[in-house]
Amino acid sequence: MTSSLVFEHDDEARQAGCRACGATDLVAFYEVSSVPTQTCVLLDDVAGAAAYPTGDVLLAFCETCGFIENVRFDDRLVDYSVPTEESQAFSPIFKEFSTWLVEELDERYHLRGRSVLEVGCGKGDFLLQLAATGIRHGLGIDPGFLPERARNEEGEVEFIRDWYGARSTHLTADLVTTRHLMEHVHNVAEFLGWLRVSVSATPGSALFTEVPDAGRVLAEGAYWDVYYEHCSYYTLGSLARALRNSGFAVDWLRKGFQDQYLLAGARLGTSDATSLPAEDTPVEVAAMVQTFAAKAEEGRRLWRERIDEVGEDHVAIWGGASKTIAFLAAHGLSRVTVVDINPYKQGKWLPGVAIEVQSPSILMETRPRLVIPMNPIYTTEITADLARMGLDPVVMAV
Ligand SMILES: [Zn+2]
């Protein structure tokens, strides 16, 4: 795997065009080659993990709307109907955020007696949580939905195991939600067009969407947050502009989950305000884009030093997910221990890097000297878990 600062691929980026606004003034700024095409897949053996298909990343920034896309993304290389494990519902702090979000949405949209459609509902965890507000009907659609994992005794929530696309736009509800899907969608404008049809089929319907904040990724040089499935990157401003370009009026915008996620509420139509106070401008995003590659390079150097200092065998990564794979691949690590509290991940192998995900209890045997939480938000939770196991390693999140 190689990565570098590039500006010489502008032709390639221009040719691809902005998939959010259609403009062609794209600037390429970050390149990573040969990364696993999927990082949430569960692999049963080391051979399958080692031979996992790879793809290339060339991030480009749209000077017109501020949107960032991987111009080398090929959606044929990604299949979300294979068993994946993206659920974070096993973490108390993530549950706390979900609980807050349910209350927030209930307060804004008065969900009692209303219907909710969740596009890209994953395993259905959030929709089932929303059902507790007294919704009349909930419908989730996702190609990776697993019927045996969802529980809904009352029966007001239904799931469809399928892709949401042009042929699903008849699906509608009082509130249409899509969480952590639009970063996986490469045809952003087309996808938002489908959502507009779904929203327009119910009078007064609203759209709620949630995506990771690329502004944070850029500002921190978080190279472990750049991976193949994430073909689209948004800031508060570019998300709002993408929504407006597709015929939505943005009602509200904010960050959540300790500022890691962007939350937006929209309705059909054009709002009076051209932009909300929280929005950044394309010029502001451009400034962050310009320093990203250098920050990522410096971060890689620092982490390499820290890991070399204790020795790879004495390092444990906490969290067997996309960030972990991107981090391990960027450093060429193969002997670190990887643990995760999600029992569905334990015993499975990470694609590309081919390391087995184990239960955190293995750390009582391996006794790592450095534990790296792949998200700082979980550091307190992880430190407490380590203390319960009688372990006191250095805990340093990325
Ligand atoms: Zn654009």
Residues whose N, C-alpha, C, O or C-beta is under 5 A from the ligand:
A	BS01	ZN	C18 A20 C21 G22 A23 C62 T64 C65 G66 F67
